[in-house]
Amino acid sequence: MAQQTGKLKVSIKNNQNTVKIPSGIRLLIRRCCHAVLISEGFTQNAEVSVSFVSNQEIKNLNKTYRQKDSVTDVLSFPLTSEDGTVEISAETGFVMLGDIVISIETAVKQANIYGHSLSREIGFLTVHSMLHLLGYDHETSPLDERIMREKEESVLDKLGISRELTFTSGEEM
């Protein structure tokens, strides 16, 4: 029997005008967020915000919040505190997991470098960030990194966008 999950509200904003967001990406993001919650046994109603930004904007955020003056692919801003306390939306009553910020310019570049589709790259970045929002951190130890990578690939595999299935052969999926 499939595990019951709560409702999921995903707000997606495009805050850049450098790269056109391909059709289907918004649905993919929602599917990725939902799949992570299912795989982690998260049963409460939840809310997530996802924003597409430019390289310059993500560089500014990276410098402000992580003291790293460089462009990165994705940033996660969890709203769960260290002691596990969650923030509840006054409007919806949903658990507010946090914000995911994706540099679409970097996602396009990385998809080309790794030889897979932009859908696979955005799917990976979304799953990666959702795990961060749920408390996973690959920077704490090599074991934590391996655990997080295995969880990412497991979710992507269930969605049909695993590494093996998404390498492009010249044409975009």
C-alpha positions as CSV (number, residue, x, y, z in Angstrom):
1,M,0.0,0.0,0.0
2,A,1.3,3.4,-0.9
3,Q,2.2,5.7,2.0
4,Q,-0.1,8.6,2.6
5,T,1.5,12.0,2.1
6,G,0.2,15.4,3.0
7,K,-0.6,18.1,0.5
8,L,2.2,19.9,-1.1
9,K,2.2,23.5,-2.2
10,V,5.1,24.5,-4.5
11,S,5.5,28.2,-5.4
12,I,7.7,28.6,-8.5
13,K,9.0,32.0,-9.5
14,N,11.1,33.0,-12.4
15,N,13.2,36.0,-11.2
16,Q,15.6,36.2,-14.2
17,N,15.2,36.9,-17.9
18,T,18.5,35.4,-19.3
19,V,17.2,31.9,-20.0
20,K,13.7,30.8,-21.1
21,I,12.3,28.2,-18.7
22,P,11.4,25.2,-20.8
23,S,7.8,23.9,-20.7
24,G,7.4,21.0,-18.3
25,I,10.0,22.3,-15.8
26,R,7.4,23.5,-13.3
27,L,5.7,20.1,-13.3
28,L,9.0,18.4,-13.0
29,I,9.9,20.5,-9.9
30,R,6.6,19.7,-8.3
31,R,7.1,15.9,-9.0
32,C,10.6,16.1,-7.5
33,C,9.5,17.8,-4.4
34,H,6.7,15.4,-3.9
35,A,8.9,12.4,-4.5
36,V,11.4,13.5,-1.9
37,L,8.7,13.9,0.7
38,I,7.4,10.4,-0.1
39,S,10.8,8.8,0.1
40,E,11.5,10.5,3.4
41,G,8.1,9.5,4.9
42,F,7.1,13.1,5.4
43,T,3.3,13.0,5.9
44,Q,2.5,16.6,6.9
45,N,1.1,19.2,4.6
46,A,4.1,21.2,3.3
47,E,5.0,24.3,1.4
48,V,8.2,25.0,-0.6
49,S,9.3,28.0,-2.6
50,V,11.5,27.6,-5.7
51,S,13.0,30.5,-7.6
52,F,15.0,30.7,-10.8
53,V,17.6,33.5,-10.7
54,S,20.6,34.7,-12.7
55,N,24.2,33.9,-12.0
56,Q,24.7,37.4,-10.6
57,E,21.8,37.0,-8.2
58,I,22.9,33.6,-6.9
59,K,26.4,34.9,-6.5
60,N,25.1,37.8,-4.4
61,L,23.0,35.4,-2.2
62,N,26.0,33.0,-1.9
63,K,28.2,35.8,-0.7
64,T,25.6,37.2,1.7
65,Y,24.5,33.9,3.3
66,R,27.5,31.6,2.9
67,Q,30.4,34.1,2.7
68,K,31.4,32.5,-0.7
69,D,31.9,35.1,-3.4
70,S,31.2,32.8,-6.3
71,V,28.4,31.6,-8.5
72,T,26.8,28.3,-7.5
73,D,24.1,26.1,-9.0
74,V,21.6,26.0,-6.2
75,L,21.0,27.3,-2.7
76,S,18.7,26.0,0.0
77,F,17.2,28.1,2.8
78,P,15.5,25.7,5.3
79,L,13.0,27.2,7.7
80,T,13.3,24.3,10.2
81,S,15.4,25.4,13.1
82,E,18.4,23.4,14.6
83,D,16.2,21.9,17.3
84,G,13.7,20.6,14.7
85,T,11.0,23.3,15.3
86,V,9.1,24.0,12.1
87,E,7.4,27.1,10.8
88,I,3.7,26.9,10.1
89,S,2.1,29.1,7.5
90,A,-0.6,31.3,9.1
91,E,-2.4,31.3,5.8
92,T,-2.5,27.6,5.0
93,G,-1.5,25.8,8.2
94,F,1.2,24.0,6.1
95,V,4.7,23.3,7.3
96,M,7.0,25.8,5.6
97,L,10.0,23.8,4.6
98,G,11.9,26.7,3.0
99,D,13.2,28.2,-0.2
100,I,15.2,26.7,-3.1
101,V,17.0,29.1,-5.4
102,I,18.3,27.7,-8.7
103,S,20.7,29.6,-11.1
104,I,19.1,28.6,-14.4
105,E,22.2,29.8,-16.3
106,T,24.4,27.4,-14.3
107,A,21.9,24.6,-14.6
108,V,22.1,24.9,-18.4
109,K,25.9,25.0,-18.3
110,Q,26.1,22.0,-16.0
111,A,23.7,20.0,-18.2
112,N,26.0,20.6,-21.1
113,I,29.1,19.7,-19.2
114,Y,27.7,16.5,-17.8
115,G,26.0,15.5,-21.1
116,H,22.5,15.2,-19.9
117,S,19.2,17.0,-20.3
118,L,18.3,20.3,-18.6
119,S,15.4,18.4,-17.1
120,R,17.8,15.9,-15.4
121,E,19.9,18.8,-14.1
122,I,17.0,20.8,-12.7
123,G,15.5,17.5,-11.3
124,F,18.8,16.8,-9.5
125,L,19.1,20.3,-8.1
126,T,15.5,20.2,-6.8
127,V,15.9,16.8,-5.2
128,H,19.3,17.9,-3.7
129,S,17.8,21.0,-2.2
130,M,14.7,19.3,-0.9
131,L,17.0,16.9,1.0
132,H,18.8,20.0,2.4
133,L,15.4,21.5,3.5
134,L,14.7,18.2,5.3
135,G,18.0,18.5,7.2
136,Y,20.5,16.5,5.2
137,D,24.0,18.0,4.7
138,H,26.6,16.6,2.4
139,E,29.3,18.9,3.7
140,T,29.5,17.5,7.2
141,S,31.3,14.2,6.4
142,P,32.1,11.8,3.6
143,L,29.5,9.4,5.0
144,D,26.8,12.1,5.0
145,E,27.7,13.0,1.4
146,R,27.3,9.4,0.3
147,I,24.0,9.0,2.1
148,M,22.7,12.1,0.5
149,R,23.9,11.1,-3.0
150,E,22.3,7.6,-2.6
151,K,19.0,9.3,-1.6
152,E,19.2,11.7,-4.6
153,E,19.8,8.9,-7.1
154,S,17.1,6.8,-5.6
155,V,14.5,9.5,-5.9
156,L,15.6,10.4,-9.4
157,D,15.5,6.8,-10.4
158,K,11.9,6.4,-9.2
159,L,11.0,9.5,-11.3
160,G,12.6,8.0,-14.4
161,I,15.4,10.7,-14.5
162,S,18.3,8.7,-13.1
163,R,21.8,9.3,-14.4
164,E,21.7,6.3,-16.7
165,L,18.5,7.2,-18.4
166,T,19.1,10.9,-19.1
167,F,22.4,11.2,-21.0
168,T,21.6,13.0,-24.2
169,S,22.7,11.9,-27.6
170,G,22.8,15.3,-29.1
171,E,19.1,16.1,-29.0
172,E,17.3,17.5,-25.9
173,M,14.8,15.2,-24.2
